[in-house]
Amino acid sequence: MVKDERLIVQNLGNIRIAFVFQTVCILGILIYDGITKGITHVTDNPLWLVLIGTSVILGYLNLRISVDEYETFNTKKQGSYYKNVIISLVIGVVFSVITILTPQGTIRDSFVIGGVMFLCFLFSLTVVYYLRKKRHDEDDDE
């Protein structure tokens, strides 16, 4: 185990460079496939799932940093959790309506897309809500 903070930061920098290189290579492969074989081949490629999954995981891991950074600038009281549920529901309904208004849109597709959007936004807003609540409770204890 490395105990020197300078070496730990250097190691994290190396991991970051490798991650950026890997992401650029995956994007290059997907763009090449998109140009030569068409966009439908890109979304069928397993690298597409790796890229999307990595982006989602990185986004959720960065939520804690974003919430902590936001808390230093904004000290207003935490809102109600039900507000997050209603916002997520509205977003899900909007995407459902947009889906059903497309030429190939079916009711089944609109429910699936609306439900997925509702759950994704609800999960994200729930994580942010509890991180802010935890941070607020820690500040109250001090």
SEKE-930247 format. One record per residue: x, y, z of N, C-alpha, C in turn; residue in three letters; residue number from 1. Coordinates in Angstrom, 1 decimal. Layout:
N
<<X,Y,Z>,<X,Y,Z>,<X,Y,Z>,'ALA',NUM> ...
//
This chain:
142
<<0.8,-1.2,0.0>,<0.0,0.0,0.0>,<0.9,1.2,0.0>,'MET',1> <<0.5,2.2,-0.8>,<1.2,3.4,-0.9>,<0.7,4.4,0.1>,'VAL',2> <<1.5,4.9,0.9>,<1.1,5.8,2.0>,<1.4,7.3,1.7>,'LYS',3> <<2.3,7.5,0.8>,<2.7,8.9,0.4>,<1.6,9.5,-0.4>,'ASP',4> <<1.0,10.7,0.0>,<-0.1,11.3,-0.7>,<0.4,11.8,-2.1>,'GLU',5> <<1.6,12.2,-2.2>,<2.1,12.6,-3.5>,<2.1,11.4,-4.5>,'ARG',6> <<2.4,10.2,-4.1>,<2.4,9.1,-5.0>,<0.9,8.6,-5.3>,'LEU',7> <<0.1,8.8,-4.3>,<-1.4,8.4,-4.5>,<-2.0,9.3,-5.5>,'ILE',8> <<-1.7,10.6,-5.5>,<-2.2,11.6,-6.5>,<-1.6,11.3,-7.8>,'VAL',9> <<-0.3,10.9,-7.9>,<0.3,10.5,-9.2>,<-0.4,9.3,-9.8>,'GLN',10> <<-0.7,8.3,-8.9>,<-1.3,7.1,-9.3>,<-2.7,7.4,-9.9>,'ASN',11> <<-3.5,8.2,-9.2>,<-4.8,8.6,-9.7>,<-4.7,9.3,-11.0>,'LEU',12> <<-3.7,10.2,-11.2>,<-3.5,10.8,-12.5>,<-3.2,9.8,-13.6>,'GLY',13> <<-2.4,8.8,-13.3>,<-2.1,7.7,-14.3>,<-3.4,7.0,-14.6>,'ASN',14> <<-4.2,6.7,-13.6>,<-5.5,6.0,-13.9>,<-6.4,6.9,-14.8>,'ILE',15> <<-6.4,8.1,-14.5>,<-7.2,9.1,-15.3>,<-6.8,9.1,-16.7>,'ARG',16> <<-5.5,9.2,-16.9>,<-5.0,9.2,-18.3>,<-5.4,7.9,-19.0>,'ILE',17> <<-5.2,6.7,-18.4>,<-5.6,5.5,-19.0>,<-7.1,5.4,-19.3>,'ALA',18> <<-7.9,5.9,-18.4>,<-9.4,6.0,-18.6>,<-9.7,6.8,-19.8>,'PHE',19> <<-9.1,8.0,-19.9>,<-9.4,8.9,-21.1>,<-8.9,8.2,-22.4>,'VAL',20> <<-7.8,7.6,-22.4>,<-7.3,6.9,-23.6>,<-8.3,5.8,-23.9>,'PHE',21> <<-8.7,5.0,-23.0>,<-9.7,3.9,-23.2>,<-11.0,4.4,-23.8>,'GLN',22> <<-11.5,5.5,-23.2>,<-12.7,6.1,-23.7>,<-12.6,6.6,-25.1>,'THR',23> <<-11.5,7.3,-25.4>,<-11.3,7.8,-26.8>,<-11.2,6.7,-27.8>,'VAL',24> <<-10.5,5.6,-27.4>,<-10.4,4.4,-28.3>,<-11.8,3.8,-28.5>,'CYS',25> <<-12.6,3.7,-27.5>,<-14.0,3.1,-27.7>,<-14.8,4.0,-28.6>,'ILE',26> <<-14.7,5.3,-28.3>,<-15.4,6.3,-29.2>,<-14.9,6.2,-30.6>,'LEU',27> <<-13.6,6.0,-30.8>,<-13.1,5.9,-32.2>,<-13.6,4.7,-32.9>,'GLY',28> <<-13.6,3.6,-32.2>,<-14.2,2.3,-32.8>,<-15.6,2.5,-33.1>,'ILE',29> <<-16.4,3.1,-32.2>,<-17.8,3.3,-32.5>,<-18.1,4.2,-33.7>,'LEU',30> <<-17.3,5.3,-33.7>,<-17.5,6.2,-34.8>,<-17.1,5.6,-36.2>,'ILE',31> <<-16.0,4.8,-36.2>,<-15.6,4.1,-37.4>,<-16.7,3.1,-37.8>,'TYR',32> <<-17.3,2.3,-36.9>,<-18.4,1.4,-37.2>,<-19.6,2.2,-37.7>,'ASP',33> <<-19.8,3.4,-37.1>,<-21.0,4.2,-37.6>,<-20.8,4.7,-39.0>,'GLY',34> <<-19.6,5.0,-39.3>,<-19.3,5.6,-40.7>,<-19.3,4.4,-41.7>,'ILE',35> <<-18.7,3.3,-41.4>,<-18.6,2.2,-42.4>,<-19.8,1.3,-42.4>,'THR',36> <<-20.5,1.1,-41.3>,<-21.6,0.1,-41.3>,<-22.9,0.6,-40.9>,'LYS',37> <<-23.0,1.9,-40.5>,<-24.3,2.5,-40.2>,<-24.5,2.6,-38.7>,'GLY',38> <<-25.4,3.5,-38.3>,<-25.6,3.8,-36.9>,<-26.3,2.6,-36.2>,'ILE',39> <<-27.1,1.8,-36.9>,<-27.7,0.7,-36.2>,<-26.7,-0.3,-35.7>,'THR',40> <<-25.6,-0.4,-36.5>,<-24.5,-1.4,-36.1>,<-23.8,-0.9,-34.8>,'HIS',41> <<-23.8,0.5,-34.6>,<-23.1,1.1,-33.4>,<-23.9,0.7,-32.2>,'VAL',42> <<-25.2,0.8,-32.2>,<-26.0,0.5,-31.0>,<-26.1,-1.0,-30.8>,'THR',43> <<-25.8,-1.8,-31.7>,<-25.8,-3.3,-31.5>,<-24.4,-3.7,-30.9>,'ASP',44> <<-23.4,-2.9,-31.0>,<-22.1,-3.2,-30.6>,<-22.0,-3.2,-29.1>,'ASN',45> <<-21.4,-4.3,-28.5>,<-21.2,-4.3,-27.0>,<-20.4,-3.1,-26.4>,'PRO',46> <<-19.5,-2.6,-27.3>,<-18.8,-1.4,-26.8>,<-19.7,-0.2,-26.5>,'LEU',47> <<-20.8,-0.2,-27.2>,<-21.8,0.9,-26.9>,<-22.3,0.8,-25.5>,'TRP',48> <<-22.6,-0.4,-25.1>,<-23.1,-0.6,-23.7>,<-22.0,-0.3,-22.7>,'LEU',49> <<-20.8,-0.7,-23.0>,<-19.7,-0.3,-22.1>,<-19.5,1.2,-21.9>,'VAL',50> <<-19.6,1.9,-23.1>,<-19.5,3.3,-23.0>,<-20.6,4.0,-22.3>,'LEU',51> <<-21.8,3.6,-22.5>,<-23.0,4.1,-21.8>,<-22.9,3.8,-20.3>,'ILE',52> <<-22.6,2.5,-20.0>,<-22.5,2.1,-18.6>,<-21.5,2.8,-17.8>,'GLY',53> <<-20.3,3.0,-18.5>,<-19.2,3.8,-17.8>,<-19.6,5.2,-17.6>,'THR',54> <<-20.3,5.8,-18.5>,<-20.7,7.2,-18.4>,<-21.7,7.3,-17.2>,'SER',55> <<-22.6,6.4,-17.1>,<-23.6,6.5,-16.0>,<-23.0,6.3,-14.7>,'VAL',56> <<-22.1,5.3,-14.6>,<-21.4,5.0,-13.3>,<-20.5,6.2,-12.9>,'ILE',57> <<-19.8,6.8,-13.9>,<-19.0,8.0,-13.6>,<-19.9,9.1,-13.1>,'LEU',58> <<-21.0,9.3,-13.8>,<-21.9,10.4,-13.4>,<-22.4,10.2,-11.9>,'GLY',59> <<-22.8,9.0,-11.6>,<-23.3,8.8,-10.2>,<-22.1,8.9,-9.2>,'TYR',60> <<-20.9,8.5,-9.5>,<-19.8,8.6,-8.6>,<-19.5,10.1,-8.4>,'LEU',61> <<-19.7,10.9,-9.4>,<-19.4,12.3,-9.3>,<-20.5,13.1,-8.6>,'ASN',62> <<-21.6,12.5,-8.3>,<-22.7,13.2,-7.6>,<-22.2,13.7,-6.2>,'LEU',63> <<-21.5,12.8,-5.5>,<-21.1,13.2,-4.1>,<-20.2,14.5,-4.2>,'ARG',64> <<-19.3,14.5,-5.2>,<-18.4,15.7,-5.3>,<-19.3,16.9,-5.7>,'ILE',65> <<-20.2,16.7,-6.6>,<-21.0,17.8,-7.0>,<-21.9,18.4,-5.9>,'SER',66> <<-22.5,17.5,-5.1>,<-23.3,17.9,-4.0>,<-22.5,18.6,-3.0>,'VAL',67> <<-21.3,18.1,-2.6>,<-20.5,18.8,-1.7>,<-20.0,20.2,-2.2>,'ASP',68> <<-19.7,20.3,-3.5>,<-19.3,21.6,-4.0>,<-20.5,22.5,-4.0>,'GLU',69> <<-21.7,22.1,-4.4>,<-22.9,22.9,-4.4>,<-23.2,23.4,-3.0>,'TYR',70> <<-23.0,22.5,-2.0>,<-23.4,22.9,-0.7>,<-22.5,24.1,-0.2>,'GLU',71> <<-21.3,24.2,-0.6>,<-20.5,25.3,-0.2>,<-21.0,26.6,-0.7>,'THR',72> <<-21.7,26.6,-1.8>,<-22.3,27.9,-2.3>,<-23.7,28.1,-2.0>,'PHE',73> <<-24.4,27.1,-1.7>,<-25.9,27.2,-1.5>,<-26.2,26.7,-0.1>,'ASN',74> <<-26.7,27.5,0.8>,<-27.0,27.1,2.2>,<-28.5,27.1,2.5>,'THR',75> <<-29.3,27.2,1.5>,<-30.8,27.2,1.7>,<-31.2,25.8,2.2>,'LYS',76> <<-32.4,25.8,2.9>,<-32.9,24.6,3.5>,<-33.3,23.6,2.4>,'LYS',77> <<-33.1,22.3,2.7>,<-33.5,21.2,1.8>,<-35.0,21.2,1.6>,'GLN',78> <<-35.4,21.0,0.3>,<-36.8,20.9,0.0>,<-37.4,19.6,0.3>,'GLY',79> <<-38.7,19.4,0.1>,<-39.4,18.2,0.3>,<-39.0,17.1,-0.7>,'SER',80> <<-39.1,15.8,-0.2>,<-38.7,14.7,-1.1>,<-39.8,14.5,-2.2>,'TYR',81> <<-41.1,14.9,-1.8>,<-42.2,14.7,-2.7>,<-42.0,15.6,-4.0>,'TYR',82> <<-41.3,16.7,-3.8>,<-41.1,17.5,-5.0>,<-40.2,16.8,-6.0>,'LYS',83> <<-39.3,16.0,-5.5>,<-38.5,15.2,-6.4>,<-39.3,14.1,-7.2>,'ASN',84> <<-40.2,13.5,-6.4>,<-41.1,12.5,-7.1>,<-42.0,13.1,-8.1>,'VAL',85> <<-42.5,14.3,-7.8>,<-43.4,15.0,-8.8>,<-42.6,15.4,-10.0>,'ILE',86> <<-41.4,15.9,-9.8>,<-40.5,16.3,-11.0>,<-40.2,15.1,-11.8>,'ILE',87> <<-39.9,14.0,-11.2>,<-39.6,12.8,-12.0>,<-40.8,12.3,-12.7>,'SER',88> <<-42.0,12.4,-12.1>,<-43.2,11.9,-12.7>,<-43.5,12.8,-14.0>,'LEU',89> <<-43.4,14.1,-13.8>,<-43.6,15.0,-14.9>,<-42.7,14.7,-16.1>,'VAL',90> <<-41.4,14.5,-15.8>,<-40.4,14.2,-16.9>,<-40.8,12.8,-17.5>,'ILE',91> <<-41.2,11.8,-16.8>,<-41.7,10.6,-17.3>,<-42.9,10.7,-18.2>,'GLY',92> <<-43.9,11.6,-17.8>,<-45.1,11.8,-18.6>,<-44.7,12.5,-19.9>,'VAL',93> <<-43.8,13.5,-19.8>,<-43.5,14.3,-21.0>,<-42.8,13.4,-22.0>,'VAL',94> <<-41.9,12.5,-21.6>,<-41.3,11.6,-22.5>,<-42.3,10.6,-23.1>,'PHE',95> <<-43.2,10.2,-22.3>,<-44.3,9.3,-22.8>,<-45.1,9.9,-23.9>,'SER',96> <<-45.5,11.2,-23.6>,<-46.2,11.9,-24.6>,<-45.4,12.1,-25.9>,'VAL',97> <<-44.2,12.5,-25.8>,<-43.3,12.7,-26.9>,<-43.2,11.4,-27.7>,'ILE',98> <<-43.1,10.2,-27.0>,<-42.9,8.9,-27.7>,<-44.2,8.6,-28.4>,'THR',99> <<-45.4,8.8,-27.8>,<-46.6,8.4,-28.5>,<-46.9,9.3,-29.7>,'ILE',100> <<-46.4,10.5,-29.7>,<-46.6,11.4,-30.8>,<-45.7,11.2,-32.0>,'LEU',101> <<-44.7,10.3,-31.9>,<-43.8,10.0,-33.0>,<-44.6,9.0,-33.9>,'THR',102> <<-44.2,9.0,-35.2>,<-45.0,8.2,-36.2>,<-45.0,6.7,-35.8>,'PRO',103> <<-44.0,6.1,-35.3>,<-43.9,4.7,-34.9>,<-44.2,4.5,-33.5>,'GLN',104> <<-44.6,5.5,-32.7>,<-44.9,5.4,-31.3>,<-46.1,4.6,-31.0>,'GLY',105> <<-45.9,3.6,-30.0>,<-47.1,2.8,-29.6>,<-47.3,3.1,-28.1>,'THR',106> <<-48.4,2.7,-27.6>,<-48.7,3.0,-26.2>,<-47.7,2.2,-25.3>,'ILE',107> <<-47.4,1.0,-25.7>,<-46.4,0.1,-25.0>,<-45.1,0.8,-24.9>,'ARG',108> <<-44.6,1.3,-26.0>,<-43.3,2.0,-26.1>,<-43.3,3.3,-25.2>,'ASP',109> <<-44.4,4.0,-25.2>,<-44.5,5.2,-24.4>,<-44.5,4.9,-22.9>,'SER',110> <<-45.2,3.8,-22.5>,<-45.1,3.4,-21.1>,<-43.7,3.0,-20.7>,'PHE',111> <<-43.0,2.2,-21.6>,<-41.7,1.8,-21.2>,<-40.7,3.0,-21.1>,'VAL',112> <<-40.7,3.8,-22.1>,<-39.8,5.0,-22.1>,<-40.1,5.9,-21.0>,'ILE',113> <<-41.4,6.2,-20.8>,<-41.8,7.1,-19.7>,<-41.4,6.5,-18.3>,'GLY',114> <<-41.6,5.2,-18.2>,<-41.3,4.5,-16.9>,<-39.8,4.5,-16.7>,'GLY',115> <<-39.0,4.3,-17.7>,<-37.6,4.2,-17.5>,<-37.1,5.7,-17.2>,'VAL',116> <<-37.6,6.7,-17.9>,<-37.2,8.0,-17.6>,<-37.6,8.4,-16.2>,'MET',117> <<-38.8,8.0,-15.7>,<-39.3,8.3,-14.4>,<-38.3,7.7,-13.4>,'PHE',118> <<-38.0,6.4,-13.5>,<-37.1,5.7,-12.6>,<-35.7,6.3,-12.6>,'LEU',119> <<-35.2,6.6,-13.8>,<-33.8,7.2,-13.8>,<-33.7,8.5,-13.1>,'CYS',120> <<-34.7,9.4,-13.4>,<-34.7,10.7,-12.7>,<-35.0,10.6,-11.2>,'PHE',121> <<-35.9,9.7,-10.9>,<-36.2,9.5,-9.4>,<-35.0,9.0,-8.7>,'LEU',122> <<-34.3,8.0,-9.3>,<-33.1,7.5,-8.6>,<-32.0,8.6,-8.5>,'PHE',123> <<-31.8,9.4,-9.5>,<-30.8,10.4,-9.4>,<-31.2,11.5,-8.4>,'SER',124> <<-32.4,11.9,-8.4>,<-32.8,12.9,-7.5>,<-32.9,12.4,-6.1>,'LEU',125> <<-33.1,11.1,-5.9>,<-33.1,10.5,-4.6>,<-31.7,10.5,-4.0>,'THR',126> <<-30.8,10.1,-4.8>,<-29.4,10.0,-4.4>,<-28.9,11.4,-4.0>,'VAL',127> <<-29.2,12.4,-4.8>,<-28.8,13.8,-4.5>,<-29.5,14.3,-3.2>,'VAL',128> <<-30.8,13.9,-3.0>,<-31.5,14.4,-1.8>,<-30.9,13.8,-0.6>,'TYR',129> <<-30.6,12.5,-0.6>,<-30.0,11.9,0.6>,<-28.6,12.3,0.9>,'TYR',130> <<-27.8,12.6,-0.2>,<-26.5,13.2,0.1>,<-26.6,14.5,0.7>,'LEU',131> <<-27.5,15.4,0.2>,<-27.7,16.7,0.8>,<-28.2,16.6,2.2>,'ARG',132> <<-29.1,15.7,2.4>,<-29.7,15.5,3.8>,<-28.6,15.1,4.7>,'LYS',133> <<-27.8,14.1,4.3>,<-26.7,13.6,5.2>,<-25.7,14.7,5.5>,'LYS',134> <<-25.4,15.5,4.4>,<-24.5,16.7,4.6>,<-25.1,17.7,5.6>,'ARG',135> <<-26.3,18.0,5.4>,<-27.0,19.0,6.3>,<-27.0,18.5,7.7>,'HIS',136> <<-27.3,17.2,7.9>,<-27.3,16.6,9.3>,<-25.9,16.6,9.9>,'ASP',137> <<-24.9,16.4,9.1>,<-23.5,16.5,9.6>,<-23.2,17.9,10.0>,'GLU',138> <<-23.6,18.9,9.3>,<-23.4,20.3,9.6>,<-24.1,20.7,10.9>,'ASP',139> <<-25.3,20.1,11.1>,<-26.1,20.4,12.3>,<-25.5,19.8,13.5>,'ASP',140> <<-24.8,18.7,13.4>,<-24.2,18.0,14.5>,<-23.0,18.8,15.0>,'ASP',141> <<-22.3,19.5,14.1>,<-21.1,20.2,14.4>,<-21.4,21.5,15.0>,'GLU',142> 
//
